Amino acid sequence: MDGTYGSKRPDRQLAVVIGAGGMGAAVARRLSHGHRVLVADIDAKRAESLAGQLTEEGGDVESVACDVTRPDSVDALAGVVRERGGFRVLAHVAGLSPVAEDFGLILRVNLTGPALVARALLPLAGPGAAAVLVSSLAGHGFTPAPGVEALLREPHDPRMAERVAAETPEENRSGALAYQISKCGLLSLVRREARAWGERGARIVSLSPGLIATPMGAVEFEHSPTKRGLLTRTPLARQGTMLEIADAVEFLASERASFISGTDLLVDGGLAATLAEA
Ligand SMILES: NC(=O)c1ccc[n+]([C@@H]2O[C@H](COP(=O)([O-])OP(=O)(O)OC[C@H]3O[C@@H](n4cnc5c(N)ncnc54)[C@H](O)[C@@H]3O)[C@@H](O)[C@H]2O)c1
């Protein structure tokens, strides 16, 4: 597709979507119905192909490569957002699943990444802006070890992941534990950042999906009997869909959620409630 295809919509405000994977694509598609969209992913080709597809569907969608774990890359993303005049919605969807197995990398992508992105974009938040950071059910009902909890309060620190690893006995350093720690850290990041975002008249929330039918989710089902067990305990007795996540992100980002900040929305078919009662 050449650069002249599609329509520019300067009348619309910007939504920045980090992550062009399964859920990120569903969220970007939904937000493209009412916003200009900038899609960012470490996989430049994936982001570009999604932007091309959504442009063909009538959206005003651009892409940019960004590795959320690298401050220089996140600053470059902020530079693009600044050039576009700031943003109204930030949806941070990118993340690594426990299957990635690299303890430090999971912590950096799932926690340092959104922390860096939220900090870099906050000064560019327009009136009524909202940030929605995708966490997980896995971050609920989990308490990190006290030494780890203290380190999670400094998620921007480039050595945070290394330090958490050092606090964790080697035999426990699994992808699953890194995932729980990272997503739990994200829930508390949102609670801590609500004041700074509020000072700009902006909101920050997290959204915790339960079992969602995505390509990432499918790989996890293959590898994890625990996950298959969780499906049988989900009160709605099915996986959620990416459309249901897009619905929830759209709501949280909208004016209808204008007094919701510093909190989390579980979109899990009731699973966390069942687990908490067990
Ligand atoms: N699928 C589920 O069942 C489920 C459940 C709970 C939470 N989640 C969360 O939902 C989010 C999205 O899941 P998905 O199914 O769309 O995953 P996905 O694997 O389809 O997409 C993730 C995207 O993140 C990108 N990414 C990875 N590292 C990056 C980096 N350093 N910088 C920028 N981008 C990077 C990948 O290139 C990929 O495009 C994740 O945060 C995940 O933890 C998923």
PDBQT file of the ligand as one rigid body, heavy atoms in Angstrom, charges set to zero:
ROOT
HETATM    1  N1  LIG A 301      -4.227 -14.009  26.335  1.00  0.00    +0.000 N 
HETATM    2  C1  LIG A 301      -4.611 -14.156  27.596  1.00  0.00    +0.000 C 
HETATM    3  O1  LIG A 301      -5.306 -15.083  27.973  1.00  0.00    +0.000 OA
HETATM    4  C2  LIG A 301      -4.160 -13.117  28.602  1.00  0.00    +0.000 A 
HETATM    5  C3  LIG A 301      -4.621 -13.222  29.909  1.00  0.00    +0.000 A 
HETATM    6  C4  LIG A 301      -4.245 -12.265  30.841  1.00  0.00    +0.000 A 
HETATM    7  C5  LIG A 301      -3.442 -11.207  30.456  1.00  0.00    +0.000 A 
HETATM    8  N2  LIG A 301      -2.998 -11.130  29.191  1.00  0.00    +0.000 N 
HETATM    9  C6  LIG A 301      -2.163  -9.982  28.841  1.00  0.00    +0.000 C 
HETATM   10  O2  LIG A 301      -2.677  -9.366  27.693  1.00  0.00    +0.000 OA
HETATM   11  C7  LIG A 301      -1.632  -8.711  26.987  1.00  0.00    +0.000 C 
HETATM   12  C8  LIG A 301      -1.680  -8.997  25.514  1.00  0.00    +0.000 C 
HETATM   13  O3  LIG A 301      -1.736 -10.348  25.269  1.00  0.00    +0.000 OA
HETATM   14  P1  LIG A 301      -1.790 -10.881  23.767  1.00  0.00    +0.000 P 
HETATM   15  O4  LIG A 301      -2.522 -12.168  23.839  1.00  0.00    +0.000 OA
HETATM   16  O5  LIG A 301      -2.260  -9.820  22.843  1.00  0.00    +0.000 OA
HETATM   17  O6  LIG A 301      -0.244 -11.158  23.499  1.00  0.00    +0.000 OA
HETATM   18  P2  LIG A 301       0.561 -11.283  22.115  1.00  0.00    +0.000 P 
HETATM   19  O7  LIG A 301       1.731 -12.167  22.410  1.00  0.00    +0.000 OA
HETATM   20  O8  LIG A 301      -0.360 -11.628  21.001  1.00  0.00    +0.000 OA
HETATM   21  O9  LIG A 301       1.088  -9.813  21.871  1.00  0.00    +0.000 OA
HETATM   22  C9  LIG A 301       2.054  -9.200  22.656  1.00  0.00    +0.000 C 
HETATM   23  C10 LIG A 301       2.776  -8.163  21.815  1.00  0.00    +0.000 C 
HETATM   24  O10 LIG A 301       3.746  -7.533  22.644  1.00  0.00    +0.000 OA
HETATM   25  C11 LIG A 301       4.861  -7.260  21.820  1.00  0.00    +0.000 C 
HETATM   26  N3  LIG A 301       6.046  -7.073  22.632  1.00  0.00    +0.000 N 
HETATM   27  C12 LIG A 301       6.780  -8.013  23.277  1.00  0.00    +0.000 A 
HETATM   28  N4  LIG A 301       7.853  -7.453  23.856  1.00  0.00    +0.000 NA
HETATM   29  C13 LIG A 301       7.796  -6.114  23.587  1.00  0.00    +0.000 A 
HETATM   30  C14 LIG A 301       8.627  -5.012  23.906  1.00  0.00    +0.000 A 
HETATM   31  N5  LIG A 301       9.747  -5.157  24.620  1.00  0.00    +0.000 N 
HETATM   32  N6  LIG A 301       8.261  -3.790  23.459  1.00  0.00    +0.000 NA
HETATM   33  C15 LIG A 301       7.141  -3.619  22.705  1.00  0.00    +0.000 A 
HETATM   34  N7  LIG A 301       6.325  -4.629  22.366  1.00  0.00    +0.000 NA
HETATM   35  C16 LIG A 301       6.639  -5.867  22.811  1.00  0.00    +0.000 A 
HETATM   36  C17 LIG A 301       4.985  -8.489  20.924  1.00  0.00    +0.000 C 
HETATM   37  O11 LIG A 301       5.779  -8.234  19.775  1.00  0.00    +0.000 OA
HETATM   38  C18 LIG A 301       3.528  -8.756  20.601  1.00  0.00    +0.000 C 
HETATM   39  O12 LIG A 301       3.118  -8.129  19.420  1.00  0.00    +0.000 OA
HETATM   40  C19 LIG A 301      -0.338  -9.109  27.674  1.00  0.00    +0.000 C 
HETATM   41  O13 LIG A 301       0.070  -8.061  28.535  1.00  0.00    +0.000 OA
HETATM   42  C20 LIG A 301      -0.758 -10.335  28.479  1.00  0.00    +0.000 C 
HETATM   43  O14 LIG A 301       0.046 -10.518  29.610  1.00  0.00    +0.000 OA
HETATM   44  C21 LIG A 301      -3.333 -12.063  28.244  1.00  0.00    +0.000 A 
ENDROOT
TORSDOF 0
